Amino acid sequence: PGGTGISLREAIIAANNTANGATPDKIHFNISGAGPHTINLLSALPTITESLIIDGWSEPHFAGTPIIELNGSGAGAANGLYINAANSTVRGLVINRFNDDGILIDRDGATIHGNYIGTNVAGTAGLGNADDGISIMDSTGHQIGGIGAGEGNIIADNTGQGLRIDNTTSTTIEGNYIGTDLSGTINLGNASQGIFITNNSTGIAVGGTTAGAGNTIAFNAGRGIRADSGTGNAFRGNAIYSNANIGIDIDSAGVTPNDAGDGDTGVNNIQNFPVLTFAISTGGNTTIQGTFNSTNSTTFSIDFFSSPTGDPSGNGEGAVYLGSDTVTTDGSGNATINSVLAVSVTAGHVVTATATDPSNNTSEFSATQTVASNVVVVNTTADENDGDTSSIAALIATPGGTGISLREAILATNNTANVGGNPDQIRFNIAGAGPHTINVLSALPNLAEAVVIDGWSEPDYAGTPIIELNGAGAGGVSGLVLSANGSTVRGLVINRFSSVGILLNIVTNSTIVGNYIGTDVGGTVDLGNTGTGITVNGGSLNIIG
C-alpha cells in the first residue's frame, strides 16, 4: 500500500488490473475514526473497466445511511464515477460537487443502491453535480434503487437531469428520492427533469405497485418524468408532486390530448389517459368513477393517485399512490371505471389516474377530480329505513341491513347542512345490470335541504335513465317533493304514483332534467302518474329540461 494506506483511487486501479473470477472484484472500506469520511478528490477517478462492487455499506461505522463521501469540487472536469464495465455495483456512497455527472454508466447490468447523489452526507442539503445525477447510455439491464431497506438513492440538486436514460433498455428504477430528501418534504430539486427518457429507450420500469417500489419525484425544475421517445416504458406507483412542469410528459411538451380509439403512435404509443367523473371517500374506502377509451377488447391497468391540490395544467400530479384496478375495453374501445380502493382521501383533495396497456405503455396523468363532500351513495333498491339517518356521515357509518336506500339517503341529506353553499349529493351504485326499480312503499321524505339526486351517476347508465321509482304501492302520494331551493333531479324514471310525479313547492333555482315521468324505463309505455307529471307551485328561476 501507499504511505497512508490504500486509497479509493488505488483500489480502483488495482481492481482494473485484476481479472475477475466468477464474481466481480470488491472494494470495501474500513477508515479509522467516526464517520462521515470525506474523500476530497484532486482529479478524475479512474474509469471502472473491470466488473466491480464498490461497497460503502462495508464501512464499520455505516448505520443505514451512507457515510463515505466523494467530494468532486477539486477534481476538475470529472464524473464522480464512470462505470465502463458490465455487472458493476455502487452502493452506500455520497457523490457531490463534480463538474460532470455524479455517476456515468455505459455498460450493461449496473446496480446503484443506497447512494446520495448531489447532497450532503445527511441527504438534507444540496451539493449538486454540474451535470446529471446519474446518466445511463447505450446499455441494458440496470437496477437503480430497490425495495429493500436502504436500497433507494437520493438523486437531488444536480444541474442537469436527476436521472438520464439514453438509448437504454430493460432498466428498473424504484424506491428512489429524486429531487427531495428521505422525508419527501425538502426541496432539493434537480435543475431539469426528475427522470428523462430519451433516444428510443424501451422497457424502462419507473416504480411499480409492489410495496416500496414507487419513487418519490418532487421539486424538480422540469417535469417529474419526461419521455421524448421509446415505447414500453411503465410509470407506476410513484409519488410525483411539486415539480415545476407536469408530472408525466410523453411525446409533445405539455398535456397530450386523448384521441378516439387511441390509434395514434409515438412515445408509449401516446397511450390515452382515463377520464374521471366522480370521487368520494367514506368509511375508509375511496370510490372513483369515470370512463376510459383506448384500444378495443384490451385489459388495462388503471393506477389512482391523490394530491392536496391539482397541477396548474389540470392534469395530475399524483402525490400519493392510492391503488390500482383493471378495466377491459369493449369492441368500441370503451370501458367504465368504478373502482373502490381501501384507502381514505380527504374531501377537497383531488384524484388523478394513469392507464398502462399490456405492453407497459403508461399514459400521462388524467385531469383531476375533486373528492366530494356531503355525498351519499344509494346501493340498494330496497325501500327501507333501518340505518342511522341523523346525518350523511352517520348513515355511511351505520347503513341499513341491505345497504343505503333512497329513503335513508333523503333523510340523511335533510339532516345534513349544505357545505359552502353547495347542495348535498345523492348518487347511485346499485349492483347488477339495470334497470334498477325501487318499489316505493310510502311517501318519500320531502327534499328539505338543497340536494342533487343524480340517476346519471349509476355506473351502468348509458344515456337513458335506469333508476325507476315505482309508486304503485306508495298510497296517495307524489313521487318527489322539492321544498328546498337549488335542488336537482336527473336521470330518474318516476311512474305510477297516485298524485304528482315531481312537485316543486315554492322553490327557486331548481333543475329537473333527463327524467322519464309517467313512462316505463324504455320511455315507450304509458305508466302514468295519476296527477300531473311535474307541478311548479310558485317559486322562480327553475329549469325543466
C-alpha positions in Angstrom: 0.0 0.0 0.0 0.9 3.6 -0.1 2.3 5.6 2.7 -1.1 6.4 4.3 -2.8 3.2 3.4 -5.0 2.1 0.4 -6.9 4.9 -1.3 -10.1 4.6 -3.3 -8.1 5.6 -6.4 -5.5 2.9 -5.8 -8.2 0.3 -5.2 -10.0 1.1 -8.5 -6.7 0.9 -10.4 -5.8 -2.4 -8.8 -9.3 -3.8 -9.5 -9.0 -2.7 -13.1 -5.7 -4.6 -13.3 -7.0 -7.8 -11.8 -9.1 -10.1 -13.9 -12.4 -11.1 -12.5 -13.0 -14.6 -11.3 -16.5 -16.0 -11.1 -17.8 -12.8 -9.5 -16.8 -9.1 -9.7 -13.9 -7.7 -7.6 -15.0 -5.8 -4.5 -13.8 -2.6 -2.8 -14.7 -2.4 0.9 -14.0 0.4 3.4 -12.5 0.4 6.9 -11.5 4.0 7.6 -10.5 4.7 11.2 -12.4 7.2 13.3 -16.1 8.1 13.4 -17.7 9.0 10.1 -18.6 10.6 7.9 -15.4 10.0 5.9 -14.8 12.5 3.1 -12.5 11.8 0.2 -11.6 15.1 -1.4 -10.7 14.2 -5.0 -7.9 16.1 -6.7 -8.6 14.7 -10.2 -11.0 12.3 -12.0 -11.1 8.8 -10.5 -10.0 6.1 -12.9 -12.8 4.7 -15.2 -14.0 1.4 -13.9 -13.1 -1.2 -16.7 -13.4 -4.5 -14.8 -16.7 -5.6 -13.1 -16.5 -4.2 -9.6 -18.6 -3.8 -6.4 -17.8 -0.5 -4.6 -19.4 -1.1 -1.2 -19.8 1.8 1.1 -22.1 -0.3 3.3 -19.0 -2.2 4.3 -17.6 0.7 6.4 -17.8 -0.4 10.1 -19.5 2.9 11.1 -22.2 2.5 8.5 -25.6 2.5 10.2 -28.1 2.6 7.4 -27.2 5.8 5.6 -24.0 6.4 3.5 -21.0 8.0 5.3 -18.3 7.6 2.6 -18.4 11.0 0.7 -16.7 11.7 -2.6 -16.2 15.5 -2.9 -15.5 16.5 -6.5 -15.1 20.2 -6.1 -11.4 20.0 -6.6 -11.4 17.2 -9.2 -11.7 19.4 -12.3 -13.7 18.2 -15.3 -14.7 14.8 -13.9 -17.6 12.4 -13.3 -17.9 11.1 -9.8 -17.7 7.5 -11.1 -17.6 6.3 -14.7 -18.7 2.7 -15.0 -17.4 1.2 -18.2 -17.6 -2.5 -17.0 -20.6 -4.7 -17.1 -22.3 -6.0 -13.9 -20.9 -3.5 -11.6 -22.4 -2.2 -8.3 -22.1 1.1 -6.4 -23.7 1.3 -3.0 -23.5 3.4 0.1 -21.6 6.5 -1.3 -22.3 10.2 -1.1 -21.3 11.7 -4.5 -21.3 15.5 -4.8 -19.9 18.6 -6.4 -18.4 17.0 -9.5 -18.2 19.1 -12.7 -19.9 16.4 -14.8 -22.2 13.5 -13.9 -22.4 12.0 -10.4 -22.3 8.5 -12.0 -22.0 7.8 -15.7 -22.8 4.2 -16.9 -22.4 2.9 -20.5 -22.1 -0.9 -19.9 -24.8 -3.4 -19.0 -26.1 -4.6 -15.7 -25.2 -1.9 -13.3 -26.7 -1.8 -9.8 -26.9 1.5 -8.0 -28.1 1.1 -4.4 -28.4 3.5 -1.4 -26.3 6.4 -2.6 -26.8 10.1 -2.0 -26.0 11.8 -5.3 -25.9 15.6 -5.2 -26.5 16.2 -1.5 -24.6 16.4 1.7 -23.9 13.3 3.9 -27.2 13.8 5.8 -29.1 13.9 2.5 -30.8 17.2 3.6 -28.9 19.9 1.7 -27.9 20.3 -1.9 -24.3 19.9 -3.1 -25.2 19.1 -6.6 -23.1 17.8 -9.5 -22.8 20.1 -12.5 -24.5 17.7 -15.0 -26.8 14.7 -14.4 -27.1 12.9 -11.1 -26.9 9.5 -12.9 -26.6 9.2 -16.7 -27.1 5.8 -18.3 -26.2 5.4 -22.0 -26.2 2.7 -24.7 -26.7 -0.3 -22.4 -29.3 -2.6 -20.8 -30.4 -4.4 -17.6 -29.8 -1.9 -14.8 -31.2 -1.6 -11.3 -31.4 1.9 -9.9 -32.6 1.7 -6.3 -34.7 -1.1 -4.9 -37.4 -2.1 -2.5 -35.1 -3.4 0.2 -34.1 -1.3 3.3 -31.7 1.4 2.3 -31.6 0.5 -1.4 -33.2 3.6 -2.7 -30.9 6.5 -3.8 -31.3 10.2 -3.2 -30.7 12.0 -6.5 -31.0 15.7 -6.0 -29.8 19.2 -6.7 -28.0 18.3 -9.9 -27.7 20.9 -12.6 -28.9 18.5 -15.4 -31.4 15.7 -15.1 -31.8 13.8 -11.9 -31.6 10.6 -13.9 -31.0 10.4 -17.7 -31.8 7.2 -19.6 -30.4 7.4 -23.1 -30.6 4.6 -25.7 -31.1 2.1 -22.9 -33.4 -0.9 -22.3 -34.8 -3.2 -19.6 -34.0 -1.0 -16.6 -35.8 -0.8 -13.3 -35.9 2.4 -11.2 -37.5 2.0 -7.8 -37.6 3.3 -4.3 -35.6 6.4 -5.1 -36.0 10.1 -3.9 -35.5 12.3 -6.9 -35.4 16.0 -6.1 -36.0 15.6 -2.4 -34.8 14.0 0.8 -36.0 10.8 2.5 -38.9 12.6 4.1 -40.1 13.9 0.8 -40.5 17.4 2.2 -37.3 19.3 1.5 -36.9 21.0 -1.9 -33.7 19.6 -3.4 -35.0 19.7 -7.0 -32.8 18.9 -9.9 -32.5 21.8 -12.4 -34.1 19.9 -15.3 -36.4 16.8 -15.3 -36.5 14.4 -12.5 -36.2 11.5 -14.9 -35.5 12.0 -18.7 -36.0 9.0 -21.0 -34.7 9.6 -24.5 -33.2 8.2 -27.7 -35.6 5.3 -28.1 -35.1 3.8 -24.7 -37.5 0.9 -24.1 -38.6 -1.3 -21.3 -37.9 1.2 -18.5 -39.9 0.5 -15.4 -40.2 3.6 -13.2 -41.7 2.5 -9.9 -44.2 -0.3 -9.5 -47.2 -1.5 -7.5 -45.2 -3.6 -5.1 -44.7 -2.1 -1.7 -41.7 0.2 -1.7 -41.3 0.2 -5.5 -42.6 3.7 -6.1 -40.2 6.5 -6.4 -40.7 10.0 -4.9 -40.2 12.5 -7.6 -40.6 16.1 -6.4 -39.5 19.7 -6.7 -37.7 19.3 -10.0 -37.4 22.4 -12.2 -38.8 20.5 -15.3 -41.2 17.6 -15.4 -41.3 14.7 -12.9 -40.9 12.2 -15.8 -40.2 13.2 -19.4 -40.1 10.7 -22.2 -39.4 12.0 -25.7 -39.1 8.7 -27.5 -39.4 4.9 -26.9 -42.2 2.6 -26.0 -42.9 0.0 -23.3 -42.0 2.4 -20.5 -44.1 1.9 -17.4 -44.5 4.7 -14.8 -46.5 3.2 -11.9 -47.0 3.6 -8.2 -44.8 6.7 -7.8 -45.3 9.8 -5.7 -45.0 12.7 -8.2 -45.6 16.2 -6.9 -44.4 19.9 -6.7 -42.5 19.7 -10.0 -42.4 23.0 -11.9 -43.9 21.3 -15.0 -46.4 18.5 -15.5 -45.9 15.2 -13.6 -45.6 12.9 -16.6 -44.9 14.2 -20.1 -44.9 11.9 -23.1 -44.5 12.9 -26.7 -45.1 16.6 -27.2 -44.3 19.1 -24.5 -47.4 19.6 -22.2 -50.5 17.5 -21.8 -51.2 15.3 -24.9 -54.9 15.1 -25.6 -56.7 11.7 -25.9 -57.7 10.5 -29.3 -60.8 8.4 -30.1 -59.8 4.7 -30.3 -56.2 5.5 -29.3 -54.9 4.7 -32.8 -52.0 7.2 -32.7 -48.4 6.1 -32.4 -45.4 7.7 -30.8 -43.9 7.8 -27.3 -45.5 5.0 -25.3 -48.0 4.8 -28.3 -49.3 8.1 -26.8 -51.5 6.0 -24.5 -54.8 7.6 -23.7 -55.4 8.5 -20.0 -58.6 7.9 -18.1 -61.4 10.5 -17.7 -62.6 10.7 -14.1 -66.1 11.9 -13.3 -66.6 11.4 -9.6 -64.7 10.6 -6.4 -65.9 10.1 -2.8 -64.1 8.8 0.3 -66.2 7.3 3.1 -65.9 4.6 5.7 -62.2 4.0 5.0 -62.8 3.5 1.2 -62.5 5.7 -1.8 -64.8 5.3 -4.8 -63.6 6.7 -8.1 -65.7 6.6 -11.2 -65.1 7.6 -14.8 -64.6 6.4 -18.3 -61.8 5.2 -20.5 -61.3 4.9 -24.3 -58.4 3.1 -25.9 -57.6 0.0 -28.0 -60.7 -2.2 -28.2 -61.1 -5.5 -26.3 -57.9 -5.0 -24.2 -57.3 -5.1 -20.5 -55.6 -2.0 -19.0 -54.2 -1.3 -15.5 -55.6 2.0 -14.0 -53.5 3.5 -11.2 -55.0 6.1 -8.9 -53.3 8.9 -7.1 -54.3 11.8 -4.8 -52.9 15.3 -4.1 -53.9 18.2 -1.8 -54.3 20.3 -4.9 -54.1 19.8 -8.7 -51.4 20.8 -11.1 -52.0 24.1 -12.9 -52.3 22.2 -16.2 -55.4 20.5 -14.8 -53.8 17.0 -15.2 -52.2 15.4 -12.2 -49.8 15.4 -10.4 -50.1 12.4 -8.1 -48.6 12.8 -4.7 -50.0 9.7 -3.1 -50.4 6.3 -4.8 -53.8 5.0 -3.8 -54.0 1.7 -5.6 -54.8 0.1 -8.9 -57.7 -1.6 -10.8 -58.2 -3.1 -14.2 -60.7 -2.4 -16.9 -61.3 -4.2 -20.2 -62.5 -2.2 -23.2 -65.4 -3.3 -25.3 -65.4 -3.7 -29.1 -65.7 0.1 -29.4 -62.7 0.7 -27.1 -64.8 1.9 -24.2 -64.8 0.9 -20.6 -66.4 2.2 -17.4 -64.3 2.9 -14.3 -66.0 2.2 -11.0 -63.2 1.4 -8.5 -63.4 1.1 -4.7 -60.0 1.4 -3.0 -59.4 0.5 0.6 -57.9 3.9 1.5 -59.2 7.3 2.7 -58.7 10.6 0.9 -59.5 13.9 2.5 -62.6 15.6 1.0 -61.5 18.6 -1.2 -58.3 16.9 -2.2 -58.0 15.8 -5.9 -57.6 12.4 -7.5 -56.0 11.6 -10.9 -55.2 8.4 -12.7 -52.9 6.8 -15.4 -53.5 3.9 -17.7 -51.0 1.2 -18.7 -51.5 -1.2 -21.5 -50.4 -4.9 -21.6 -47.1 -3.8 -23.3 -46.3 -1.5 -20.3 -47.0 1.8 -22.1 -48.2 4.3 -19.4 -50.1 7.4 -20.1 -49.8 10.9 -18.7 -51.9 11.8 -15.7 -55.6 12.3 -16.3 -57.4 15.5 -15.4 -58.1 15.7 -11.7 -61.4 15.2 -10.0 -62.1 16.7 -6.6 -63.1 14.3 -3.8 -66.6 15.3 -2.9 -68.0 16.1 0.5 -71.6 15.6 1.7 -72.3 12.8 -0.8 -74.2 9.6 0.0 -74.4 6.7 -2.4 -77.6 4.6 -2.8 -76.6 1.0 -3.2 -79.9 -0.9 -2.8 -83.3 -1.0 -4.4 -85.0 -1.8 -1.1 -87.3 0.9 0.4 -86.1 0.6 4.0 -85.3 2.9 6.9 -83.2 1.0 9.4 -79.9 2.9 9.1 -78.8 5.9 11.1 -80.1 8.9 9.1 -79.1 11.6 11.6 -76.5 12.8 9.1 -74.8 11.7 5.9 -71.7 10.7 7.9 -73.8 8.7 10.3 -75.6 6.8 7.5 -72.4 5.9 5.8 -71.0 4.6 9.1 -74.2 2.8 10.0 -76.2 1.8 7.0 -79.3 -0.4 7.0 -79.2 -4.2 6.7 -79.2 -4.3 2.8 -77.3 -1.1 2.3 -78.3 2.6 1.9 -81.7 3.2 0.4 -83.0 6.2 -1.4 -85.4 6.9 1.6 -82.5 6.8 4.0 -80.3 9.0 1.7 -83.0 11.7 1.6 -83.5 11.7 5.3 -79.7 11.9 5.9 -79.3 14.8 3.5 -82.2 16.6 5.1 -80.4 16.3 8.4 -77.0 17.5 7.0 -76.4 21.2 6.4 -75.1 22.1 3.0 -71.4 23.0 2.9 -70.1 26.1 1.2 -73.5 26.9 -0.4 -73.3 23.6 -2.4 -76.1 21.1 -2.4 -75.6 17.6 -0.9 -75.5 14.8 -3.5 -77.4 11.5 -3.7 -75.7 9.2 -6.2 -76.3 5.6 -7.1 -74.2 2.5 -7.4 -76.6 -0.5 -7.4 -75.1 -3.9 -8.1 -76.1 -5.8 -11.2 -77.3 -4.7 -14.6 -80.1 -2.2 -14.8 -82.8 -1.1 -14.8 -83.0 -0.8 -11.0 -86.5 -0.5 -9.7 -87.3 1.0 -6.3 -90.8 -0.1 -5.3 -91.7 2.8 -3.0 -93.9 1.7 -0.1 -94.9 5.1 1.3 -94.3 8.8 0.7 -90.7 9.6 0.3 -89.5 12.4 2.6 -89.7 15.9 1.1 -86.4 17.3 0.0 -85.9 19.9 2.7 -82.2 20.7 2.1 -80.7 21.5 -1.3 -79.7 18.2 -2.9 -78.8 16.7 -6.3 -80.4 13.3 -6.8 -78.3 12.0 -9.7 -79.5 9.0 -11.5 -76.8 9.6 -14.2 -74.2 8.6 -11.6 -75.4 4.9 -11.7 -72.3 3.1 -13.3 -74.4 1.3 -15.9 -76.2 4.5 -17.0 -75.7 4.8 -20.8 -77.6 7.8 -21.8 -81.1 7.0 -20.7 -82.4 6.7 -17.1 -82.4 3.3 -15.4 -83.2 4.2 -11.8 -87.0 3.7 -11.6 -89.3 4.9 -8.8 -92.4 2.8 -8.9 -95.2 4.4 -6.8 -97.9 1.8 -7.3 -97.7 0.7 -3.7 -96.9 4.0 -2.1 -100.5 5.2 -1.4 -101.9 8.6 -2.4 -98.6 10.4 -2.6 -96.3 12.3 -5.1 -93.1 10.8 -6.3 -90.7 13.6 -5.2 -91.5 16.9 -3.4 -88.9 19.6 -3.6 -89.1 22.1 -0.7 -85.6 23.4 -0.8 -84.1 25.9 -3.3 -81.3 24.9 -5.5 -82.1 21.2 -5.9 -81.7 19.0 -9.0 -83.3 15.8 -10.0 -81.9 14.0 -13.0 -81.8 10.6 -14.6 -84.9 9.0 -12.9 -87.9 7.1 -14.1 -90.9 8.2 -12.0 -94.2 6.4 -12.6 -97.4 5.0 -11.1 -97.7 7.5 -8.2 -101.3 8.4 -7.1 -100.5 12.1 -7.2 -97.9 14.3 -8.9 -94.6 12.8 -10.4 -92.5 15.7 -9.1 -93.8 18.7 -7.1 -91.7 21.9 -6.9 -93.2 23.6 -3.8 -92.4 27.3 -3.8 -88.7 26.8 -4.7 -86.2 28.7 -6.8 -83.2 27.7 -8.9 -84.0 24.1 -9.1 -83.5 21.8 -12.1 -85.4 18.8 -13.4 -83.6 17.3 -16.3 -83.2 14.0 -18.1 -86.1 12.1 -16.4 -88.9 9.9 -17.7 -92.0 10.8 -15.8 -95.0 8.7 -16.4 -93.5 6.0 -18.7 -91.6 2.7 -18.4 -87.8 2.6 -18.3 -87.8 2.4 -22.1 -89.8 5.6 -22.4 -92.2 3.8 -24.7 -95.0 2.5 -22.5 -97.6 4.6 -20.5 -97.2 4.1 -16.8 -98.6 7.5 -15.9 -98.9 9.1 -12.5 -102.5 10.0 -11.5 -101.8 13.7 -11.2 -99.6 15.9 -13.3 -96.2 14.9 -14.4 -94.5 18.0 -12.9 -96.2 20.7 -10.9 -94.5 24.0 -10.2 -96.2 25.6 -7.2 -94.9 29.1 -7.1 -91.2 30.0 -7.0 -89.0 31.2 -9.8 -85.9 30.6 -11.9 -86.5 26.9 -12.1 -85.4 24.8 -15.1 -87.4 22.0 -16.6 -85.5 20.1 -19.2 
